[in-house]
Amino acid sequence: MRRREVVAVLAMAAWPRVGRAQTPSSKAHRVGVLGSSAAPEADDPIWAAFKEGFRDLGYTEGHIVLESRFSGGDLERLHALAQELVALKVEVLVVLGPTPMRAAQTAALGIVPIVMVAGSSDPIAEGYIASFARPGTNITGLTFAVSAERFGKQLELLNDATAVSRVAILWDGPVEIFSRSWAPALNEAARTLALTIEGPFLVRAPEELERAFAEMAAKQVQAVLVAASGILTQSRAKLAEIALRHRMPVMAAFRHFPASGSLMSYGPNLPSIYRRAPVFVANILKGTPPGEIPVEQPVKYDMVINLKTAKVLGLTIPPTLLARADEVIE
């Protein structure tokens, strides 16, 4: 049952053959794309939204050549893939998600413009930009900042659905990023809701999920808040299956987690972010320095609940919570 029409996760959509008004110059532009997950599937709508964004601006197949590189969850390959794209002399490097950002920044040498797509939860503290209004570097794009309000909303919704008191953090990124950006805001939100946070429980490869959930079970946690980087995103179906075996409800930021079997998500609408990203690319191609293009935060947030998973877990989701959801998967 859908509360709102929600487009789902990354699709290889064919480029349109007919241009629109205000078509860009006939020059073909080479744009690099770097991601840490597997390459998009044929039915992956977020990738379709990304290409649709170019079409909205009048860029057709002859105007943009996308050089895409995906590491398939192998984080060690990201630096080599980023260097490969820079060696191809791409005019702009589009970075998908937070995990590849450091590799892209290193490879770009402060010269190749970078457009981040949900690329960092704290881009100022991570040294990517000087400010949201005026990045001042070779990096711009879209992100969503860590805040006690964001975590508070996720934990509040999770608590409304499951009445938990101990929540584990499942993490697949650098620990220093968690300690610096996530932990303070997360702990503040947890104190407000009288919840105990355990972790982070680290996952460096999909095969480590079983061990991580066993460790969480030993800590007697009742629910899990997951990061949404490359490894956990790529392994989201396996993650959901293991979580169900351990009777642990999972909250994530993005819809593709409950679509793969986790309990729920609350966070930015990814298709709208991906569709917006080509605007940044186009502005750079027209000559605007990335350091002068303000970094944007998402304006559309979605809540998705997997009612099938709730029933397997023996949970009765309150009708008031179901009524607030943008989508209920049955």
Number of C-alpha atoms within 10 A of each C-alpha: 9 12 14 11 8 16 16 20 22 23 19 18 17 11 16 16 11 10 17 14 8 9 14 17 11 11 9 14 18 19 20 24 22 26 27 28 24 16 18 17 12 12 14 17 22 24 24 24 27 23 27 23 21 23 22 17 17 19 28 24 18 14 19 17 14 16 16 15 20 22 20 16 23 15 20 11 15 25 18 14 23 27 16 16 24 20 11 12 14 20 18 27 28 30 27 23 22 22 25 27 29 19 20 28 22 12 21 21 11 13 13 19 25 29 28 29 25 23 25 25 18 20 25 14 14 15 12 22 21 16 16 20 14 15 22 18 20 22 30 33 28 23 23 20 18 18 17 19 13 18 22 20 14 22 24 19 18 24 17 14 20 21 13 17 15 18 27 25 23 23 22 23 20 11 13 10 15 17 11 13 18 19 19 15 17 21 18 16 23 21 12 11 14 12 17 14 21 16 15 20 18 17 19 17 15 16 11 11 21 16 13 17 23 13 15 24 16 9 14 13 21 19 28 25 23 23 20 21 20 28 24 25 22 18 18 22 18 18 22 22 15 17 22 19 11 17 15 23 24 27 26 24 25 24 26 20 29 28 21 18 24 31 33 32 27 25 20 21 22 29 22 19 24 25 21 22 25 25 17 23 23 17 13 21 18 11 8 13 17 26 22 17 21 19 23 18 15 17 10 12 14 19 25 29 29 21 22 17 23 21 13 12 18 11 16 11 15 11 8 9 13 17 11 14 18 18 21 21 16 12
